[in-house]
Amino acid sequence: MKQKQTEQRASIGLDKEALRYLKEKDEVLGKVIEEVGPLERSLQPDLFSALLNSIIGQQISMKAQATIWSRLTDIVGEVTPENILSHSDEEIQSIGISFRKVSYIKEASRRIRDREIDLHALETMTDTEVIRELSRIKGVGVWTAEMLMIFSMGRQDILSWDDLAIHRGLRMLYHHRRITEKLFKKYQRRYSPYGSIASLYLWEIAGGAIRGMKDYAPLTEAEKKRRARNRRKAEAERSREEHRTGF
């Protein structure tokens, strides 16, 4: 990951050059791009706000995240390190944020206010350097850093190994039972320098955007048991219907 990013974007995805490049490099992905059409995702350009929002959103639904974020902005106003630190832990926790997340938010705010971590300096760093710097913040791992790089910083070449939906999209698109690190790196090289744009389409695929595509991953034991239960239930219902109608 060598890209440096200095220009500001309002969105990511609507890049004709990126789409042309990906279609030329990968015919299979190219067909998906043609079927789905151009994708665009808005950026949250204030990196500090995006950082706190991502911490709040961990392990909760998007709806709950949006509700809590709205409550936070109601009590602090503009989301800045100073405004966050001017409110007590109890006050922030009262809007539905866990004690652990409050501690992460407060520590991040303090370190950024004190310039222990300089968010502005990230703009001139490589992708690898940005991940390393953001991962110094408690509550921020590699995946969170990568999502911030895509959806706040507008970095164009991020394909996340830690993203389960990316793995699912790759399995569905290329008919793999599992995505090994070697396979992942092959696709990462193929999509570069537009891994983030490819990611948008892989997420669409994983979400069921392309009719007829399926996940080739082996079934887990729980999935096998669930399918067996559903099959027995369907057979029992069919048997009852046959007895009722006489067919």
N, C-alpha and C positions, 0 to 999 in steps of 0.2 A: 504494500500500500504506500505509494510514493506521492500521491497527489497533494498539492497544496492548493488552497482555495482562498481567493481574495475578493472576487466579485460577489455582490449581493444579489440574490434572486428572491422573487416573491413566491415562486412555486418551482416544483421539480416535475419533469415528465414530458412537457411539451417541447421537445428538442428534435427537430427534423433530422439533423445530422446524426444524433444518437440512434434514432429509429432506423435510419437508412443503414448505419453501420451494423447494428444488431441483426437486421434482416439479411444483410450480405454475409455476415459471419456465421449465422446459424439459421438454416432453412426451416427447421422445426419450430424454433421460437418465432421466426419470421411469420409463419402462418398464423400463430396466435396473435401477434401484433396486428396483422391484417384483420383478423376476425374481431378482436376486442376494440381496435382503434386506438387513437391517442389517449393516454392517461395523464392526468394532472393532479398533483397533490400540493395543497398550500403549505408554505413554510411558516414556522413560528420563529421569526427572525431574532427575537430577544432570547439569547442563549440562556441567561439566568432563569427567566420565566419557564423556558422549555425544560431546563434541568429540574426545577422544582416540580413541574407538572409531571415529568416522567417518574420521579420518585413517588409522588402521590398515587400515580396510576398503577404501580406495581401490584399484581395479584388481586386487582379489583376490576369490575366491569367498566367499560368506557362511559356508561351512563353515570355510574357512581363517581367516577373520576371527574366528569364534567360538573356534577353537582357540588362536589367538595371544592373544586377549583373556583367555582362561582362564589361559594361562601368565603373562601380565602380572600379573594379580591374585594369582597364586601367589607371585610374587617381591616385589611391592611392598605387598601387602595392600590396604588402603583406597586407592583411586585419588585421590590429592590431589596438588597441585603439589609440596608438600614431599617426599612419598614418591617421586615420580617423580625429582626432582632429587637425591635421596640415593643413587641408583643410577647406575653409570657407563654411558656410551654403549655400551660393549662388552657389558655384562651385559644391557641391554635388547635390543641387536641380536641376541644369542645365541638369543633365543626365536623368531626368524624375522621380525623387523622390519627393513626395509631401512635402510641408513645414512641415506638422505635422510629417511625418515619419522621416524627417531630424532631427527634434528636438528629437524624440525618439532615433534615432541612436547616436546622439551626446551625449545625457544624459547617455545612456547605456555605451558608450565608456569612458566617464569621470568617471563614478562610478566604472567601472571595472579597469581602469587605476589606480585609487586612492585606490583600494582594498576595497571599500565600499561593493562590491560584489565580492566574491572570487570564480571564476568558477572552479578552481582546487579542492576546498573544497567540491564541489557538489558530487564528485565521491564517497565520503564516507558517504553521507547522504542517508536517506531513500527516497522513492519516494515522500511521502507526504512533507518531508522537502525540497526536490528539487523544487517542485511546489510552495511552499510558498516562497522560496528564489527567484526564477526566476520571480514570479509574483510581486515582488517589483520593477521590471523594467517597466517603462511606455511603453505601447504598447505590453506587454506580459501578456496574460491571461492564464487561466488554460489549454485551448486547445493547445495554442502555446507551453506552457511548456511541455505538454505531448508529442507533436510531436517531440520536441527537445530531450526528454528522449528516444524516440524510435529511431529516425533517426540520432542522433548525439552521445548520450551516450550509445546506444545499450541496454537499459533496456528491459527486457524480459516480464514484466508483466503489460503492460499498455493497458487498454481498456477504451476508452474515452467516457464518458457520453455526452460530448458536441459535439461529431462528428456526424453530420447528416447521413453520409454514413454508420457509424456503426449501427445506428438505422435502417436504410433501410435494411442493410444486415441481421440483426437479424429478422426483420419482414418477409423478404423473406425466410429465412432459416427455421424459426419455425412457419410460417403462423400466425403471430400476426398482429392485426390491429394497435396497437400502443405498444410502449415499455415503460412500467411504470418503475419507479425507483426500485420497488421491483423485477420486472422481470430482469432488467439490473443487479442488484446485484447478482441475482441467476446465471446468465451466467458468470458474473465476477468471482464468486467463483468457478464455474465449470471449467473455463479455467485456473485459477491460478495454477501454477506460470508461465504460458505461454500466458498471455493475449495479448501480442504484436504479437505473431505468429498467434493467432486466429484472431486478427485485420486484418492482411494481407489477410486472406481468406474472411473475411466479406467485405472488400473493393472490392475484386474481385467479390463477389456475387452481391454487390450493383451496380457494373459496368456492370453487364449483362454477366458474364463469364459462368454461368450455364444456358443452354438453357431450357426453360420451366418454370423457376422460375419467379414469379411475386411479386410485392409489394402489400401487403394486406391492406395498409393504406387507410382509407376512402378518397374519392375524395374531393378536395376542391371545392368551388363554381366556381372558375375560371376554374378548370379542367373539371367540369361538363358542363359548358358553351362551352368550347373549343370542347369537345367531341360531344356535340349537334350540333355545327356548322359544324364539320367534317362529322357527320352523314347526316345532311341535304344536304351538298355539294355532298356527295357520291350518295345520292338518286336522286338529281337533274341530276347528270351526267349520272346515270343509266337510268333515264327517257328519257333524250335526246338521248342516244344510242339506246334505244328501239324504239323511234319514227323514228330514222334515218334508222335502219335496218328492221323495221317492225315486230320485235319479242317482 
